[in-house]
Amino acid sequence: MVGARVLRLAMVAAGTVGGVSGAAYGLLNGQSWYARRAIGEPVGVPFRSDGVHLPDGTGPVASPPEGDAPLRLAVLGDSSAAGLGVEAPDELPGVRIARGLAAELERPVDLTTYAIVGSTSRDLAAQVDAALVAPPQLVLVIIGANDVTARLSVAECAALLGAAVARLREAGVGVVAGTCPDLGAIRPIPQPLRSVASSWSLALGRAQRHAVEAAGGGAVPLADLLSPEFLTRPQELFSPDRFHPSAAGYEAAAGLLLPALCSAIGEWQGPPVPQPPVRSSAAEARRPTSRVVARLNRRFGRRQAT
């Protein structure tokens, strides 16, 4: 699974960017094989711990205490939303967020997970369909990494996420999206392939944020806010497959997502929601890998066409 993603990533870098010399293509392709061996494959499937979680940090329980109507929370997206990489159900990001919401709101939270490992933004419509059968009050979406490795366009994927958020908002659902993580934080992917991955994923994250906010949702730019932590503490924040977050990595993400989720339903009483640093210009966002490609071609004896 992970190995196939890395191979597709090399195809993104060398096949869809354009203007890459044959020598640079060979380098990127060779690096994908190295990364495939270094990363390894994830073990098993994500745990599930759907159900009602209580303010005291327990759950899931068969039914909420009498008189306490639970907040209905749904989680949509890919393996990061599903929590692949943790070693116990209590460590799942959905569970951490459900219990955090329950404590903040002082009421039970009923968690339902629709996220599926391997999903791209093209799979979101079906997940929204499933969620709207019995509409939740609040939805968290985490998506994007597989869009990059599956060679899907930034514009298409951002539009698909925006459409999913719009449908949920039209149904009266509060929505927060955790945008594409920085694939450049995955150390087993060697340079310069890692720079290509980083540029592409950051561009997608920016486009996702604009699409989500335009559709009336809230966006948490996980790449901007988390990649420094993952770069400096990789052994702690990545799971043994060195691709998915560990329990500590998901905890860090949940800490950023929780205030935004509370804000989406008008219930956040804490400090201001964290804001990302200012990054590159709009022109750089439109051509996320152009500088990386130029460096590759200079190194391997070919000037990039203008």
C-alpha positions in Angstrom: 0.0 0.0 0.0 2.6 2.6 1.1 5.1 1.3 -1.5 2.6 1.8 -4.3 1.9 5.3 -3.1 5.6 6.2 -3.2 5.9 4.8 -6.7 3.0 6.9 -7.9 4.6 9.9 -6.2 7.7 9.4 -8.4 5.4 9.4 -11.4 3.9 12.7 -10.3 7.3 14.2 -9.9 8.8 12.9 -13.2 5.7 12.4 -15.4 3.2 15.1 -14.7 5.3 18.1 -13.9 6.9 18.3 -17.3 10.3 19.5 -18.4 12.2 16.9 -16.5 15.4 15.4 -18.1 15.8 11.7 -18.6 18.5 11.6 -16.0 16.4 13.4 -13.4 13.5 11.0 -14.2 15.8 8.1 -13.6 16.9 9.6 -10.3 13.4 10.1 -9.0 12.2 6.7 -10.1 15.2 5.1 -8.4 14.5 7.1 -5.2 10.9 5.8 -5.2 12.2 2.2 -5.0 14.5 3.2 -2.1 11.7 4.9 -0.3 9.4 1.9 -0.8 11.9 -0.4 0.9 12.7 2.1 3.7 9.1 2.9 4.6 7.7 -0.6 4.6 4.0 -1.5 4.7 1.4 -0.7 7.4 0.2 -3.6 9.5 -3.5 -4.4 9.8 -6.4 -2.1 9.5 -7.6 0.8 11.6 -9.3 0.2 14.9 -12.9 1.2 15.2 -14.4 2.8 18.3 -17.6 4.4 17.1 -20.3 5.1 19.5 -21.1 7.5 22.4 -18.1 9.0 24.2 -18.6 10.8 27.5 -17.2 14.0 29.1 -15.2 11.9 31.7 -13.1 10.4 28.9 -14.9 7.0 28.7 -16.6 5.3 25.8 -18.0 4.1 23.7 -21.0 3.3 25.8 -24.2 1.5 24.8 -26.3 4.6 25.4 -25.8 8.1 26.8 -26.9 9.0 30.3 -30.6 9.7 30.4 -31.4 13.3 29.5 -28.1 14.0 27.7 -28.6 14.2 24.0 -25.3 13.5 22.3 -23.7 15.7 19.7 -23.5 13.7 16.5 -19.9 13.8 15.0 -18.9 12.1 11.7 -15.3 11.7 10.5 -14.7 11.5 6.7 -11.6 11.1 4.6 -8.6 8.8 4.2 -6.3 6.7 6.5 -5.3 9.7 8.5 -8.9 10.3 9.3 -9.5 6.6 10.0 -6.4 6.5 12.4 -4.2 4.0 10.7 -1.0 3.6 12.7 -2.2 3.7 16.3 -1.9 0.7 18.6 -5.1 1.0 20.6 -8.7 2.3 19.9 -8.3 5.1 22.5 -5.5 6.6 20.4 -7.7 7.0 17.3 -8.0 10.7 16.2 -11.8 10.4 16.0 -11.9 9.1 19.6 -9.5 11.8 20.9 -11.6 14.5 19.2 -14.9 13.0 20.3 -13.8 12.9 23.9 -12.3 16.3 23.7 -15.5 17.7 22.3 -17.5 15.9 25.1 -15.3 17.4 27.8 -15.4 20.9 26.2 -19.2 20.9 25.7 -19.9 18.9 28.8 -22.2 16.5 26.9 -21.8 13.1 25.2 -20.6 12.9 21.6 -21.8 10.1 19.3 -18.9 9.3 16.9 -19.4 7.7 13.5 -16.4 7.1 11.2 -16.9 7.0 7.4 -13.3 7.5 6.5 -11.7 4.7 4.4 -8.0 3.8 4.0 -6.8 4.7 0.5 -9.5 7.3 -0.2 -8.9 10.3 -2.4 -11.1 13.3 -2.8 -13.0 11.4 -5.5 -14.3 9.2 -2.8 -15.7 12.0 -0.6 -19.1 12.2 -2.4 -19.9 8.6 -1.4 -18.9 9.2 2.2 -21.0 12.3 2.3 -23.9 10.3 0.9 -23.5 7.8 3.8 -23.2 10.5 6.4 -26.3 12.4 5.2 -28.6 9.3 5.6 -28.8 10.4 9.3 -27.2 13.8 9.2 -24.7 14.6 11.9 -24.3 18.0 13.5 -20.6 18.2 13.0 -18.2 16.7 10.4 -14.4 16.4 10.4 -12.8 15.7 7.0 -9.1 14.8 6.6 -8.0 14.2 3.0 -5.3 14.9 0.5 -2.2 12.7 0.8 -3.6 10.1 -1.6 -4.6 12.8 -4.0 -0.9 13.7 -4.4 0.3 10.1 -4.7 -2.6 9.1 -7.1 -1.6 11.9 -9.6 -4.8 13.8 -9.2 -4.8 17.5 -10.1 -4.8 20.1 -7.3 -7.7 22.0 -8.9 -9.9 19.0 -9.2 -9.2 17.7 -5.7 -9.8 21.1 -4.1 -13.1 21.5 -6.1 -14.2 18.0 -4.9 -13.5 18.8 -1.3 -15.3 22.2 -1.7 -18.4 20.4 -3.2 -18.5 17.9 -0.3 -18.3 20.7 2.3 -21.0 22.7 0.4 -23.4 19.7 0.5 -22.8 19.2 4.2 -23.3 22.9 4.9 -26.6 22.9 2.9 -27.8 20.2 5.2 -27.0 22.4 8.2 -23.9 20.5 9.3 -20.9 22.2 10.8 -17.7 21.2 8.8 -14.0 21.4 9.5 -11.4 20.1 7.1 -7.8 19.2 8.0 -6.0 19.9 4.8 -3.3 17.9 3.1 -0.3 17.2 5.3 3.2 18.0 4.2 4.6 14.9 2.5 8.0 16.4 2.7 8.0 15.5 6.4 8.3 11.8 5.5 12.0 11.3 5.9 12.4 7.9 4.2 11.5 9.7 0.9 15.0 10.9 -0.2 15.8 14.3 -1.7 15.0 15.6 -4.3 11.8 13.5 -4.5 10.9 14.7 -1.0 11.0 18.4 -2.1 8.7 17.6 -5.0 6.3 15.8 -2.6 6.4 18.8 -0.2 5.8 21.4 -2.9 2.9 19.5 -4.4 1.2 18.7 -1.0 1.6 22.3 0.2 0.0 23.6 -3.0 -2.9 21.2 -2.5 -3.3 22.2 1.1 -3.6 25.9 0.1 -6.1 25.2 -2.6 -8.2 23.0 -0.2 -8.3 25.8 2.3 -9.6 28.3 -0.2 -12.3 25.8 -1.4 -13.4 24.8 2.1 -13.7 28.4 3.3 -15.6 29.4 0.1 -18.1 26.6 0.8 -18.7 27.8 4.3 -16.5 25.4 6.2 -13.5 25.8 8.5 -10.1 24.7 7.4 -7.1 23.7 9.5 -3.9 23.8 7.5 -2.2 20.8 9.0 0.9 21.1 6.8 1.7 24.6 8.0 0.9 24.0 11.6 2.3 20.5 12.1 5.2 19.8 9.7 7.8 21.6 11.9 6.9 19.2 14.7 7.0 16.1 12.4 10.4 17.2 11.0 12.0 17.6 14.4 10.4 14.7 16.2 9.9 12.0 13.5 10.6 9.0 15.7 7.9 10.1 18.2 5.3 11.4 15.8 5.4 8.7 13.0 4.1 5.2 13.4 6.5 2.2 12.8 5.6 2.3 9.0 7.2 5.7 9.0 4.4 7.1 6.8 1.3 7.4 9.0 1.2 9.3 12.3 1.7 7.6 15.6 -0.6 8.0 18.5 1.4 11.1 19.5 1.2 12.5 16.0 -2.6 12.1 15.9 -2.8 13.7 19.3 -0.9 16.7 18.0 -3.3 17.0 15.1 -6.4 16.5 17.3 -5.2 19.4 19.5 -5.3 21.7 16.5 -8.6 20.4 15.1 -10.6 20.5 18.4 -10.8 24.3 18.7 -11.8 24.7 15.1 -14.5 22.0 15.5 -15.9 23.7 18.6 -15.8 27.1 16.8 -17.8 25.5 13.9 -20.7 25.0 16.2 -20.2 28.2 18.2 -18.8 26.5 21.3 -15.1 27.4 21.6 -14.3 29.3 24.8 -10.5 28.9 24.7 -7.6 30.9 23.2 -7.7 32.0 19.5 -7.6 29.2 17.0 -4.0 28.7 15.7 -3.3 30.4 12.4 -0.7 29.3 9.9 2.4 31.3 8.9 2.3 33.3 5.6 3.9 31.1 2.9 4.6 31.6 -0.8 2.9 33.7 -3.4 0.0 32.8 -5.6 2.3 32.3 -8.5 4.2 29.7 -6.6 1.0 28.0 -5.6 0.1 27.6 -9.3 3.4 26.0 -10.1 4.2 24.0 -7.0 7.2 22.1 -8.3 8.7 24.4 -10.9 11.7 25.4 -8.7 12.4 21.8 -7.8 12.3 20.7 -11.4 14.6 23.6 -12.3 17.1 22.5 -9.7 16.9 18.9 -10.9 17.6 19.8 -14.5 20.5 22.1 -13.6 22.0 19.3 -11.7 21.6 16.8 -14.5 22.5 19.1 -17.4 19.3 20.3 -18.9 17.8 23.8 -18.6 14.0 24.0 -17.9 12.0 25.3 -20.8 10.2 28.6 -20.0 
